[in-house]
Amino acid sequence: MKLLIREVDLEIRLRDLASLLNPQWQVKATNHLESDLWLKEIQKVDAMISMDWVHPGVTCDRLKLIQLPGAGLDGIDFTTIPSQTSVCNVFEHEIPIAEYVMAAILQSVIKLPQMDKNLRKNNWTGSHLFGPTHGELHGKTIGILGYGNIGKEVAKRAMPFGLKIIGCGPRKPLSGVKPNVFYPLDRLNEMLKTSDFLLISAPLTSETENLISKSQLKKMKASSIIINIARGPIVDEEALYVACKERIIGGAVIDTWYQYPKTDKVDTPPSRFDFGQLDNVIMSPHASAWTDALVRRRTKFIAENLNRLIQNKQLRNIVK
């Protein structure tokens, strides 16, 4: 059995994969930038690991599994998947993302780094001696757009802080942490009006692209903070920039972006707009889930799925 994987994934995402695979697997690692070589190899393998699939223009009669090394399905053109091919994704990112979200929320009300910066200059602003006061989470409301695995993990951590949880999505949750209130998507605006924090944790689809637009942002509180750990384009890029710059909302914590490096060029700007000049925006480079523990859990899951394929067992996380 032959497995095709991109060199960059084997080096970074799945560096321990080979040691967990059944000996029957032969792993071929290819530079994904060499498209001709990738197309040549894809015709000869039983499985591949990739976040992307578009019609390759060649027949892939042997291909039985496209295993995503992550959760997002927006890079997969399901209309061109070979009929005999299964597609599976992998999660395991709920824990670190939930921790990131709580850190972002706490930072937005306490502003500990700014206090530290001030006091290093003998500036006691924010102390009980001079003020002003900082905020606290207790009694505030977090609206979670996309109440799935990530949303539930965030809710689990947010409730002990005294936060009210509002969930919003296409389906009411049947398991896990229940929100205090749940709205279907057609009642999104009701959630926006009452949320002090808006967490974007929905998948990017044709229905969710630009779901949070200029009109939605204007319905939010002037103090509200948007936290996007899902996909950048769920929130309209220009509208978000203007809303933060003009203080229509309180600000944003942005981990998922609108532009990404296409090669190893690390100085790619994340947006057409200069969010970095706004003091009410916190930026991170799509890093909320990226921990050593995540890499280990995902590698183990993917290896188990590939071994299941060899053993003719039911695959896990089948999305096609």
Secondary structure as UniProt FT lines:
FT   STRAND          2..6
FT   HELIX           7..8
FT   HELIX           9..13
FT   TURN            15..16
FT   HELIX           17..20
FT   TURN            23..24
FT   STRAND          26..30
FT   TURN            32..33
FT   HELIX           35..42
FT   TURN            43..44
FT   STRAND          47..49
FT   TURN            61..62
FT   STRAND          65..67
FT   TURN            74..75
FT   HELIX           78..80
FT   TURN            83..84
FT   STRAND          86..88
FT   HELIX           94..110
FT   HELIX           112..119
FT   TURN            120..122
FT   TURN            125..126
FT   TURN            128..130
FT   TURN            138..139
FT   STRAND          141..145
FT   HELIX           149..158
FT   HELIX           159..161
FT   STRAND          164..169
FT   STRAND          181..184
FT   HELIX           185..187
FT   HELIX           188..194
FT   STRAND          197..200
FT   TURN            206..210
FT   HELIX           214..219
FT   TURN            222..223
FT   STRAND          225..228
FT   HELIX           232..234
FT   HELIX           237..245
FT   TURN            246..247
FT   STRAND          251..254
FT   TURN            266..267
FT   HELIX           275..277
FT   TURN            279..280
FT   STRAND          281..283
FT   TURN            288..289
FT   HELIX           292..310
FT   TURN            311..312
//
